[in-house]
Each structure stands twice: as structure tokens, then as C-alpha cells.
Amino acid sequence: MHRGARLCLEEQSASSALSDAEFSVKKIAAQLGGSRCVVAAYLRDPDHYNIRNTQGRPRKLSDHQQREIWRKVSNSTNSVSGIQAELSLSVSRTTIWRTIKRSENIERGVMRRVTRLTDAHKHRRLEFARTNMGTNWAKWSVY
């Protein structure tokens, strides 16, 4: 449903003055060229006119806590559970995950798997170390 035109500051002061002069809402609306409902809503509570209440459930995390999470997450390999434990937050992992997703600067991704060192790899590394223990590396150094 569409909202009607709201009263500007001049119209608000004019409707207050006309109301003090004991004009009816209908006459005030006719003189201002607005609807009776708009004038009545203003006269009912002039201090809170045209101020909308915040909608929805309040956030579990404060702005400070959000920034703290973002600071910990940036350039970190910690999991969401690890961040939750590290910051000792009393919110769920999902809430922390949503907070991370809300940041435009942080891009989280799945870490790539790295192959494990097999016994053959370990043997070849030891063999390389043994054969090169006596090498004079100074002659290969640029500095």
C-alpha cells in the first residue's frame, strides 16, 4: 500500500498553529491541501512524526564484535569454530559465518589439499641432505 505525502516543516508548523487556534483536523487538511489522516497523525504525536521504528530483530553481535571477527578472519586460516573459541563469543557458528559473509572485503575459500609425504619422499630428502652435506654453498651464493 502506498504512503501519502508527508507534511513538510512549514506545513507541520502551520498545522500546529491552526490546531492551537482550535481549527478542526478537516479544516486544517483543507487549508494545507493534504489528507485528514496525515494531519491527524502529526497532531497526535508531533515529536515522533515521520520517524520510523527500526524493523526486525536486533543483531546478536555489536559493531565492535563484527570488526573484531573481520580482523581475526582476514589473512587467517582459522575455521569458524576456531574464531568462535579464540574470541570467546556466545553466539552460534552460523552467526559468525554470516558475519564473515557480510563483509565485502573478505573472501573465504576452501583450502586446497596437499599430498602427504610418503616414505619414498622422506627417503629421497634424507639422501639429498646426505649427498649435499659437504657442498660449499658459498660459491653458489650471489651475495
DSSP file (Angstrom, degrees, kcal/mol; ACC not computed):
  #  RESIDUE AA STRUCTURE BP1 BP2  ACC     N-H-->O    O-->H-N    N-H-->O    O-->H-N    TCO  KAPPA ALPHA  PHI   PSI    X-CA   Y-CA   Z-CA
    1    1 A M              0   0    0      0, 0.0     2,-0.1     0, 0.0     0, 0.0   0.000 360.0 360.0 360.0 134.9    0.0    0.0    0.0
    2    2 A H        -     0   0    0      1,-0.1     2,-0.3     0, 0.0     0, 0.0  -0.410 360.0-127.6 -77.4 149.8    1.4    3.4   -1.0
    3    3 A R        -     0   0    0     -2,-0.1     3,-0.1     1,-0.1    -1,-0.1  -0.735  22.7-123.9 -93.7 146.6    2.0    6.1    1.6
    4    4 A G        -     0   0    0     -2,-0.3     2,-0.2     1,-0.2    -1,-0.1  -0.238  45.5 -69.7 -77.9 175.0    0.6    9.6    1.1
    5    5 A A        -     0   0    0      1,-0.1    30,-0.3    -2,-0.0    -1,-0.2  -0.451  52.6-132.3 -68.2 137.1    2.6   12.7    1.0
    6    6 A R        -     0   0    0     -2,-0.2     2,-0.3    -3,-0.1    -1,-0.1  -0.474  26.2 -97.0 -86.4 160.9    4.1   13.6    4.4
    7    7 A L        -     0   0    0     -2,-0.1    -1,-0.1    31,-0.1     2,-0.1  -0.614  34.9-139.0 -79.1 133.3    3.9   17.1    5.9
    8    8 A C     >  -     0   0    0     -2,-0.3     4,-2.4     1,-0.1     5,-0.2  -0.292  34.8 -92.7 -80.2 176.6    7.0   19.3    5.4
    9    9 A L  H  > S+     0   0    0      1,-0.2     4,-2.4     2,-0.2     5,-0.2   0.879 126.2  50.7 -61.3 -39.9    8.3   21.5    8.2
   10   10 A E  H  > S+     0   0    0      1,-0.2     4,-2.3     2,-0.2    -1,-0.2   0.923 112.5  46.7 -64.0 -43.0    6.3   24.6    7.1
   11   11 A E  H  > S+     0   0    0      2,-0.2     4,-2.6     1,-0.2    -2,-0.2   0.861 110.6  53.5 -67.6 -34.9    3.1   22.5    6.9
   12   12 A Q  H  X S+     0   0    0     -4,-2.4     4,-2.1     2,-0.2    -2,-0.2   0.941 111.5  44.1 -64.2 -46.4    3.8   21.0   10.3
   13   13 A S  H  X S+     0   0    0     -4,-2.4     4,-2.3     1,-0.2    -2,-0.2   0.885 114.2  51.0 -66.8 -36.6    4.2   24.4   11.9
   14   14 A A  H  X S+     0   0    0     -4,-2.3     4,-2.6    -5,-0.2    -1,-0.2   0.910 110.3  48.4 -66.0 -41.6    1.1   25.7   10.1
   15   15 A S  H  X S+     0   0    0     -4,-2.6     4,-2.0     2,-0.2    -2,-0.2   0.862 111.1  51.1 -68.7 -33.5   -1.0   22.7   11.3
   16   16 A S  H  X S+     0   0    0     -4,-2.1     4,-2.2     2,-0.2    -2,-0.2   0.922 112.0  47.0 -65.4 -43.4    0.3   23.2   14.9
   17   17 A A  H  X S+     0   0    0     -4,-2.3     4,-1.5     1,-0.2    -2,-0.2   0.917 113.7  47.2 -64.9 -42.9   -0.6   26.9   14.8
   18   18 A L  H  <>S+     0   0    0     -4,-2.6     5,-2.4     1,-0.2    -1,-0.2   0.856 111.0  52.0 -67.6 -33.8   -4.1   26.1   13.3
   19   19 A S  H ><5S+     0   0    0     -4,-2.0     3,-1.5     1,-0.2    -1,-0.2   0.880 107.6  51.7 -68.7 -37.3   -4.6   23.4   15.9
   20   20 A D  H 3<5S+     0   0    0     -4,-2.2    -1,-0.2     1,-0.3    -2,-0.2   0.818 104.9  56.4 -66.7 -29.5   -3.8   25.9   18.7
   21   21 A A  T 3<5S-     0   0    0     -4,-1.5    -1,-0.3    -5,-0.2    -2,-0.2   0.304 123.5-112.0 -82.9   9.9   -6.3   28.2   17.1
   22   22 A E  T < 5 +     0   0    0     -3,-1.5     2,-0.2     1,-0.2    -3,-0.2   0.830  60.3 158.9  63.3  38.9   -8.8   25.3   17.6
   23   23 A F      < -     0   0    0     -5,-2.4    -1,-0.2    -8,-0.1     2,-0.1  -0.622  43.5-110.9 -80.3 150.8   -9.3   24.5   13.9
   24   24 A S     >  -     0   0    0     -2,-0.2     4,-2.5     1,-0.1     5,-0.2  -0.398  22.9-112.2 -78.1 161.9  -10.7   21.0   13.2
   25   25 A V  H  > S+     0   0    0      1,-0.2     4,-2.5     2,-0.2     5,-0.2   0.875 118.8  54.7 -60.6 -37.8   -8.5   18.4   11.5
   26   26 A K  H  > S+     0   0    0      2,-0.2     4,-2.0     1,-0.2    -1,-0.2   0.909 110.0  45.0 -64.3 -42.4  -10.7   18.6    8.5
   27   27 A K  H  > S+     0   0    0      2,-0.2     4,-2.3     1,-0.2    -2,-0.2   0.886 112.8  51.1 -69.5 -38.3  -10.3   22.4    8.1
   28   28 A I  H  X S+     0   0    0     -4,-2.5     4,-2.4     1,-0.2     5,-0.2   0.930 111.3  48.2 -63.1 -44.3   -6.6   22.2    8.7
   29   29 A A  H  X>S+     0   0    0     -4,-2.5     4,-1.7     1,-0.2     5,-1.5   0.886 111.6  50.0 -63.6 -39.4   -6.3   19.5    6.0
   30   30 A A  H  <5S+     0   0    0     -4,-2.0    -1,-0.2     2,-0.2    -2,-0.2   0.896 112.4  47.1 -66.4 -39.6   -8.4   21.5    3.6
   31   31 A Q  H  <5S+     0   0    0     -4,-2.3    -2,-0.2     1,-0.2    -1,-0.2   0.879 117.7  41.3 -70.6 -37.2   -6.3   24.6    4.1
   32   32 A L  H  <5S-     0   0    0     -4,-2.4    -1,-0.2    -5,-0.2    -2,-0.2   0.702 106.3-125.0 -83.1 -19.5   -3.0   22.8    3.7
   33   33 A G  T  <5S+     0   0    0     -4,-1.7    -3,-0.2     1,-0.3     2,-0.2   0.746  71.7 113.3  80.9  24.2   -4.2   20.7    0.8
   34   34 A G  S   <S-     0   0    0     -5,-1.5    -1,-0.3    -6,-0.2     2,-0.2  -0.527  71.9 -80.9-115.0-175.1   -3.3   17.4    2.5
   35   35 A S     >  -     0   0    0    -30,-0.3     4,-1.7    -2,-0.2     5,-0.2  -0.515  29.7-123.3 -87.9 158.2   -5.3   14.4    3.8
   36   36 A R  H  > S+     0   0    0      1,-0.2     4,-2.9     2,-0.2     5,-0.2   0.867 110.9  57.8 -64.7 -36.2   -7.0   14.4    7.2
   37   37 A C  H  > S+     0   0    0      2,-0.2     4,-2.4     1,-0.2    -1,-0.2   0.896 105.8  48.3 -63.7 -40.6   -5.1   11.2    8.2
   38   38 A V  H  > S+     0   0    0      2,-0.2     4,-1.9     1,-0.2    -1,-0.2   0.925 114.5  45.4 -66.0 -44.5   -1.7   12.9    7.7
   39   39 A V  H  X S+     0   0    0     -4,-1.7     4,-2.6     1,-0.2    -2,-0.2   0.915 113.8  49.3 -65.5 -42.8   -2.7   16.0    9.7
   40   40 A A  H  X S+     0   0    0     -4,-2.9     4,-2.0     1,-0.2    -2,-0.2   0.888 109.3  52.4 -64.5 -38.9   -4.2   13.8   12.4
   41   41 A A  H  X S+     0   0    0     -4,-2.4     4,-1.1    -5,-0.2    -1,-0.2   0.884 112.0  46.2 -64.7 -38.0   -1.1   11.6   12.6
   42   42 A Y  H  < S+     0   0    0     -4,-1.9     3,-0.3     1,-0.2    -2,-0.2   0.941 113.9  46.8 -69.2 -46.0    1.1   14.7   13.0
   43   43 A L  H  < S+     0   0    0     -4,-2.6    -2,-0.2     1,-0.2    -1,-0.2   0.790 104.8  62.3 -68.6 -26.9   -1.2   16.3   15.7
   44   44 A R  H  < S-     0   0    0     -4,-2.0    -1,-0.2     1,-0.2    -2,-0.2   0.907 130.7  -2.1 -64.0 -41.8   -1.4   13.0   17.6
   45   45 A D    ><  +     0   0    0     -4,-1.1     3,-0.6    -3,-0.3    -1,-0.2  -0.596  66.4 175.2-152.6  82.9    2.4   13.0   18.3
   46   46 A P  G >  S+     0   0    0      0, 0.0     3,-0.9     0, 0.0    -3,-0.1   0.814  79.1  58.7 -64.0 -31.0    4.3   15.9   16.7
   47   47 A D  G 3  S+     0   0    0      1,-0.2    -5,-0.0    -5,-0.0    -2,-0.0   0.832 114.3  35.6 -69.0 -31.2    7.7   14.9   18.3
   48   48 A H  G X  S+     0   0    0     -3,-0.6     3,-1.1    -6,-0.1    -1,-0.2   0.128  85.8 134.9-109.8  20.3    7.7   11.5   16.7
   49   49 A Y  T <  S+     0   0    0     -3,-0.9     3,-0.1     1,-0.2    -7,-0.1  -0.493  75.4   6.3 -72.1 137.5    6.1   12.4   13.4
   50   50 A N  T 3  S+     0   0    0      1,-0.2     2,-0.5    -2,-0.2    -1,-0.2   0.720  96.3 124.5  65.5  24.9    7.7   10.9   10.3
   51   51 A I    <   -     0   0    0     -3,-1.1     2,-0.3     0, 0.0    -1,-0.2  -0.968  49.1-151.3-115.1 119.6   10.2    8.8   12.3
   52   52 A R        -     0   0    0     -2,-0.5     2,-0.2    -3,-0.1     3,-0.1  -0.690  13.9-123.8 -91.5 141.6   10.1    5.1   11.5
   53   53 A N        -     0   0    0     -2,-0.3     2,-0.2     1,-0.1    -1,-0.0  -0.495  37.9 -95.4 -75.1 151.5   11.0    2.5   14.1
   54   54 A T        -     0   0    0     -2,-0.2     2,-0.3     1,-0.1    -1,-0.1  -0.478  44.4-134.5 -68.3 138.5   13.7    0.1   13.2
   55   55 A Q        +     0   0    0     -2,-0.2    -1,-0.1     2,-0.1    -3,-0.0  -0.647  54.0  14.1 -96.1 150.2   12.3   -3.1   11.7
   56   56 A G  S    S-     0   0    0     -2,-0.3    -2,-0.0     2,-0.0     0, 0.0  -0.067  96.1 -35.0  87.7 177.9   13.3   -6.7   12.6
   57   57 A R        -     0   0    0      1,-0.1     3,-0.1     0, 0.0    -2,-0.1  -0.498  65.0-110.0 -76.4 139.6   15.2   -8.4   15.2
   58   58 A P        -     0   0    0      0, 0.0    -1,-0.1     0, 0.0     2,-0.1  -0.368  41.2 -97.4 -68.6 152.6   18.2   -6.7   16.7
   59   59 A R        -     0   0    0      1,-0.1     0, 0.0     2,-0.1     0, 0.0  -0.368  17.3-140.9 -72.0 147.9   21.6   -8.2   15.9
   60   60 A K  S    S+     0   0    0     -3,-0.1     2,-0.4    -2,-0.1    -1,-0.1   0.812  86.7  59.7 -75.3 -31.8   23.3  -10.5   18.3
   61   61 A L  S    S-     0   0    0     34,-0.1    -2,-0.1    28,-0.0     2,-0.1  -0.819  80.2-134.1-103.7 137.0   26.8   -9.1   17.6
   62   62 A S     >  -     0   0    0     -2,-0.4     4,-2.2     1,-0.1     5,-0.1  -0.312  31.9-104.0 -76.5 169.3   27.7   -5.4   18.2
   63   63 A D  H  > S+     0   0    0      1,-0.2     4,-2.4     2,-0.2     5,-0.2   0.881 123.3  54.3 -61.8 -37.7   29.6   -3.4   15.5
   64   64 A H  H  > S+     0   0    0      1,-0.2     4,-2.1     2,-0.2    -1,-0.2   0.919 108.5  47.9 -62.3 -44.1   32.8   -3.8   17.7
   65   65 A Q  H  > S+     0   0    0      2,-0.2     4,-2.3     1,-0.2    -2,-0.2   0.886 110.0  53.1 -65.3 -38.5   32.4   -7.6   17.8
   66   66 A Q  H  X S+     0   0    0     -4,-2.2     4,-2.6     1,-0.2    -2,-0.2   0.940 110.2  46.7 -60.7 -47.2   31.8   -7.7   14.0
   67   67 A R  H  X S+     0   0    0     -4,-2.4     4,-2.4     1,-0.2    -1,-0.2   0.871 110.3  54.2 -63.4 -35.7   35.0   -5.7   13.4
   68   68 A E  H  X S+     0   0    0     -4,-2.1     4,-2.1     2,-0.2    -1,-0.2   0.912 109.8  46.9 -63.7 -42.9   36.9   -8.0   15.8
   69   69 A I  H  X S+     0   0    0     -4,-2.3     4,-2.5     2,-0.2    -2,-0.2   0.941 112.6  49.4 -62.8 -47.7   35.7  -11.1   13.8
   70   70 A W  H  X S+     0   0    0     -4,-2.6     4,-2.0     1,-0.2    -2,-0.2   0.877 110.2  51.5 -61.2 -37.9   36.7   -9.5   10.5
   71   71 A R  H  < S+     0   0    0     -4,-2.4    -1,-0.2     1,-0.2    -2,-0.2   0.908 112.9  44.9 -65.3 -41.7   40.1   -8.5   11.9
   72   72 A K  H  < S+     0   0    0     -4,-2.1     6,-0.2     1,-0.2    -2,-0.2   0.874 114.5  49.0 -68.8 -37.1   40.7  -12.1   13.0
   73   73 A V  H >< S+     0   0    0     -4,-2.5     3,-1.5    -5,-0.2    -2,-0.2   0.839  86.2  97.6 -75.1 -33.5   39.5  -13.7    9.8
   74   74 A S  T 3< S-     0   0    0     -4,-2.0     3,-0.1     1,-0.3    32,-0.1  -0.381 104.7  -3.5 -65.1 129.5   41.5  -11.5    7.4
   75   75 A N  T 3  S+     0   0    0      1,-0.2     2,-0.3    -2,-0.1    -1,-0.3   0.879 109.8 122.2  57.2  43.9   44.6  -13.3    6.3
   76   76 A S    <   -     0   0    0     -3,-1.5    -1,-0.2     2,-0.1    -3,-0.0  -0.961  56.6-155.4-133.8 150.5   43.9  -16.3    8.6
   77   77 A T        +     0   0    0     -2,-0.3    34,-0.1    -3,-0.1    -4,-0.1   0.247  54.4 129.4-105.5  11.4   43.4  -20.0    8.1
   78   78 A N        -     0   0    0     -6,-0.2     2,-0.1    -5,-0.1    -2,-0.1  -0.310  56.9-124.7 -64.9 147.8   41.3  -20.4   11.2
   79   79 A S     >  -     0   0    0      1,-0.1     4,-2.2    -2,-0.0     5,-0.2  -0.374  28.7-103.3 -81.8 170.9   37.9  -22.2   11.0
   80   80 A V  H  > S+     0   0    0      1,-0.2     4,-2.3     2,-0.2     5,-0.1   0.896 125.1  51.1 -62.8 -40.0   34.7  -20.6   12.1
   81   81 A S  H  > S+     0   0    0      1,-0.2     4,-2.3     2,-0.2    -1,-0.2   0.892 108.6  52.0 -64.1 -38.9   34.8  -22.7   15.2
   82   82 A G  H  > S+     0   0    0      2,-0.2     4,-2.5     1,-0.2    -2,-0.2   0.891 110.2  47.8 -64.1 -39.9   38.4  -21.7   15.9
   83   83 A I  H  X S+     0   0    0     -4,-2.2     4,-2.4     2,-0.2    -2,-0.2   0.899 110.4  52.6 -66.9 -40.8   37.4  -18.0   15.6
   84   84 A Q  H  X>S+     0   0    0     -4,-2.3     5,-1.5     1,-0.2     4,-0.7   0.914 113.8  42.7 -60.8 -43.7   34.5  -18.5   18.0
   85   85 A A  H  <5S+     0   0    0     -4,-2.3     3,-0.2     2,-0.2    -2,-0.2   0.892 113.4  52.2 -69.9 -39.8   36.7  -20.2   20.6
   86   86 A E  H  <5S+     0   0    0     -4,-2.5    -2,-0.2     1,-0.2    -1,-0.2   0.885 118.4  35.3 -65.9 -39.6   39.5  -17.6   20.2
   87   87 A L  H  <5S-     0   0    0     -4,-2.4    -1,-0.2    -5,-0.1    -2,-0.2   0.510 101.7-134.8 -91.6  -5.0   37.2  -14.6   20.6
   88   88 A S  T  <5 +     0   0    0     -4,-0.7     2,-0.3    -3,-0.2    -3,-0.2   0.932  38.7 175.4  46.8  57.6   35.0  -16.5   23.2
   89   89 A L      < -     0   0    0     -5,-1.5    -1,-0.2    -6,-0.1    -2,-0.1  -0.682  33.8-142.2 -91.2 145.2   31.8  -15.3   21.6
   90   90 A S  S    S+     0   0    0     -2,-0.3     2,-0.3     2,-0.0    -1,-0.1  -0.112  70.7  95.6 -99.4  36.6   28.5  -16.6   22.9
   91   91 A V  S    S-     0   0    0      1,-0.1    -2,-0.1    -7,-0.1     5,-0.0  -0.799  80.9 -90.8-119.6 165.5   26.8  -16.8   19.5
   92   92 A S     >  -     0   0    0     -2,-0.3     4,-1.6     1,-0.1     3,-0.2  -0.243  31.4-113.7 -74.2 163.4   26.5  -19.7   17.2
   93   93 A R  H  > S+     0   0    0      1,-0.2     4,-2.6     2,-0.2     5,-0.2   0.857 117.2  58.7 -61.7 -35.9   29.0  -20.7   14.5
   94   94 A T  H  > S+     0   0    0      1,-0.2     4,-2.6     2,-0.2    -1,-0.2   0.888 102.6  52.1 -63.5 -39.1   26.3  -19.8   11.9
   95   95 A T  H  > S+     0   0    0      2,-0.2     4,-2.0     1,-0.2    -1,-0.2   0.908 111.4  46.8 -63.2 -41.8   26.1  -16.3   13.2
   96   96 A I  H  X S+     0   0    0     -4,-1.6     4,-2.2     2,-0.2    -2,-0.2   0.907 111.3  51.8 -65.8 -41.5   29.8  -15.8   12.9
   97   97 A W  H  X S+     0   0    0     -4,-2.6     4,-2.2     1,-0.2    -2,-0.2   0.909 109.9  48.8 -61.4 -43.2   29.8  -17.4    9.4
   98   98 A R  H  X S+     0   0    0     -4,-2.6     4,-1.8     1,-0.2    -1,-0.2   0.876 109.1  53.6 -64.4 -37.6   27.0  -14.9    8.3
   99   99 A T  H  X S+     0   0    0     -4,-2.0     4,-0.8     2,-0.2    -1,-0.2   0.904 109.0  48.5 -63.0 -41.3   29.1  -12.0    9.7
  100  100 A I  H >< S+     0   0    0     -4,-2.2     3,-0.8     1,-0.2     6,-0.3   0.911 111.1  50.0 -65.0 -42.1   32.1  -13.1    7.7
  101  101 A K  H 3< S+     0   0    0     -4,-2.2    -1,-0.2     1,-0.2    -2,-0.2   0.811 102.3  63.0 -65.8 -29.6   29.9  -13.4    4.5
  102  102 A R  H 3< S+     0   0    0     -4,-1.8     2,-0.3    -5,-0.1    -1,-0.2   0.769  84.0  91.2 -68.1 -25.6   28.5   -9.9    5.2
  103  103 A S    <<  -     0   0    0     -4,-0.8     3,-0.2    -3,-0.8    -3,-0.0  -0.550  62.9-158.9 -74.0 131.0   32.0   -8.3    4.8
  104  104 A E  S    S+     0   0    0     -2,-0.3    -1,-0.2     1,-0.2    -2,-0.0   0.699  88.4  56.7 -80.4 -19.0   32.7   -7.2    1.2
  105  105 A N  S    S+     0   0    0      1,-0.0     2,-0.5     2,-0.0    -1,-0.2   0.666  92.4  76.7 -88.0 -17.1   36.4   -7.2    1.8
  106  106 A I        -     0   0    0     -6,-0.3     2,-0.6    -3,-0.2   -32,-0.1  -0.839  55.0-172.4-105.4 127.9   36.9  -10.8    3.0
  107  107 A E        -     0   0    0     -2,-0.5     2,-0.3     2,-0.0    -6,-0.1  -0.953  10.0-165.0-117.8 110.1   36.8  -13.7    0.5
  108  108 A R        +     0   0    0     -2,-0.6     2,-0.3    -8,-0.1    -2,-0.0  -0.723  12.8 171.2 -96.5 145.8   36.8  -17.1    2.2
  109  109 A G        -     0   0    0     -2,-0.3     2,-0.3     0, 0.0    -2,-0.0  -0.959  39.3 -90.6-147.0 164.7   37.5  -20.3    0.3
  110  110 A V        -     0   0    0     -2,-0.3     2,-0.1     1,-0.1     0, 0.0  -0.615  47.3-117.1 -77.4 133.0   38.2  -24.0    0.9
  111  111 A M        -     0   0    0     -2,-0.3     2,-0.2     1,-0.1    -1,-0.1  -0.465  29.7-113.7 -71.6 141.4   41.9  -24.7    1.4
  112  112 A R        -     0   0    0     -2,-0.1     2,-0.2     1,-0.1    -1,-0.1  -0.483  32.0-110.5 -74.3 145.0   43.4  -27.0   -1.3
  113  113 A R        -     0   0    0     -2,-0.2     2,-0.4     1,-0.0    -1,-0.1  -0.478  26.6-149.9 -74.1 144.9   44.6  -30.4   -0.1
  114  114 A V        -     0   0    0     -2,-0.2     2,-0.1     0, 0.0    -1,-0.0  -0.954  22.2-112.7-116.7 135.8   48.3  -31.1    0.0
  115  115 A T        -     0   0    0     -2,-0.4     2,-0.1     1,-0.1     3,-0.0  -0.380  34.6-115.6 -67.8 144.8   49.6  -34.6   -0.6
  116  116 A R        -     0   0    0      1,-0.1     2,-0.5    -2,-0.1    -1,-0.1  -0.414  31.3 -99.1 -77.5 154.4   51.2  -36.2    2.4
  117  117 A L        -     0   0    0     -2,-0.1     2,-0.1     4,-0.1    -1,-0.1  -0.627  41.1-151.6 -73.9 122.8   54.9  -37.1    2.4
  118  118 A T     >  -     0   0    0     -2,-0.5     4,-2.2     1,-0.1     5,-0.2  -0.391  29.6-102.8 -86.3 171.9   55.3  -40.7    1.7
  119  119 A D  H  > S+     0   0    0      1,-0.2     4,-2.4     2,-0.2     5,-0.2   0.860 123.6  56.2 -62.6 -35.0   58.2  -42.9    2.9
  120  120 A A  H  > S+     0   0    0      2,-0.2     4,-2.3     1,-0.2    -1,-0.2   0.907 107.0  49.2 -63.7 -41.2   59.8  -42.6   -0.5
  121  121 A H  H  > S+     0   0    0      2,-0.2     4,-2.3     1,-0.2    -2,-0.2   0.934 111.6  48.8 -62.0 -46.0   59.7  -38.8   -0.3
  122  122 A K  H  X S+     0   0    0     -4,-2.2     4,-2.2     1,-0.2    -2,-0.2   0.895 110.9  50.7 -62.3 -40.2   61.3  -38.9    3.1
  123  123 A H  H  X S+     0   0    0     -4,-2.4     4,-2.4     1,-0.2    -1,-0.2   0.922 110.6  48.4 -63.9 -44.8   64.0  -41.3    2.0
  124  124 A R  H  X S+     0   0    0     -4,-2.3     4,-2.4     2,-0.2    -2,-0.2   0.860 109.9  52.5 -66.0 -35.6   64.9  -39.1   -1.0
  125  125 A R  H  X S+     0   0    0     -4,-2.3     4,-2.4     2,-0.2    -1,-0.2   0.930 110.9  46.6 -64.7 -44.8   65.0  -36.0    1.1
  126  126 A L  H  X S+     0   0    0     -4,-2.2     4,-2.5     1,-0.2    -2,-0.2   0.909 111.9  51.4 -62.4 -41.5   67.5  -37.7    3.5
  127  127 A E  H  X S+     0   0    0     -4,-2.4     4,-2.3     2,-0.2    -2,-0.2   0.912 110.0  48.9 -61.9 -43.7   69.5  -38.9    0.6
  128  128 A F  H  X S+     0   0    0     -4,-2.4     4,-1.7     1,-0.2    -2,-0.2   0.914 111.6  49.9 -61.8 -43.5   69.7  -35.4   -0.9
  129  129 A A  H  < S+     0   0    0     -4,-2.4     4,-0.4     1,-0.2    -2,-0.2   0.911 111.3  48.5 -63.3 -42.5   70.8  -34.0    2.5
  130  130 A R  H >< S+     0   0    0     -4,-2.5     3,-0.8     1,-0.2     4,-0.3   0.912 112.3  47.6 -65.5 -42.2   73.5  -36.6    3.0
  131  131 A T  H 3< S+     0   0    0     -4,-2.3     3,-0.3     1,-0.2    -1,-0.2   0.798 117.1  42.8 -70.9 -26.4   74.9  -36.1   -0.5
  132  132 A N  T >< S+     0   0    0     -4,-1.7     3,-0.9    -5,-0.2    -1,-0.2   0.292  82.7  98.0-104.3  10.4   75.0  -32.3   -0.2
  133  133 A M  T <  S+     0   0    0     -3,-0.8    -1,-0.2    -4,-0.4    -2,-0.1   0.861  89.3  43.8 -65.6 -33.8   76.3  -32.0    3.4
  134  134 A G  T 3  S+     0   0    0     -4,-0.3    -1,-0.2    -3,-0.3     2,-0.2   0.411  86.8 120.1 -91.5   2.7   79.8  -31.4    2.2
  135  135 A T    <   -     0   0    0     -3,-0.9     2,-1.0     1,-0.1     3,-0.1  -0.452  64.5-131.2 -72.5 137.8   78.9  -29.0   -0.6
  136  136 A N    >   -     0   0    0      1,-0.2     3,-0.8    -2,-0.2     4,-0.3  -0.781  25.4-178.4 -88.0 100.7   80.4  -25.5   -0.4
  137  137 A W  G >>  +     0   0    0     -2,-1.0     3,-0.9     1,-0.2     4,-0.9   0.612  67.1  81.1 -78.3 -12.0   77.3  -23.3   -0.9
  138  138 A A  G 34 S+     0   0    0      1,-0.3     3,-0.5     2,-0.2    -1,-0.2   0.852  86.7  56.6 -63.6 -33.7   79.3  -20.1   -0.8
  139  139 A K  G <4 S+     0   0    0     -3,-0.8    -1,-0.3     1,-0.2    -2,-0.2   0.724 108.6  47.1 -72.9 -17.7   80.3  -20.4   -4.4
  140  140 A W  T <4 S+     0   0    0     -3,-0.9    -1,-0.2    -4,-0.3    -2,-0.2   0.596  90.9 103.5 -93.1 -13.1   76.7  -20.6   -5.5
  141  141 A S     <  -     0   0    0     -4,-0.9    -3,-0.0    -3,-0.5     0, 0.0  -0.463  60.6-153.1 -74.2 140.1   75.7  -17.6   -3.4
  142  142 A V              0   0    0      1,-0.2    -1,-0.1    -2,-0.2    -4,-0.0   0.790 360.0 360.0 -80.1 -30.5   75.1  -14.3   -5.2
  143  143 A Y              0   0    0      0, 0.0    -1,-0.2     0, 0.0    -2,-0.1   0.449 360.0 360.0 -85.1 360.0   76.0  -12.2   -2.1
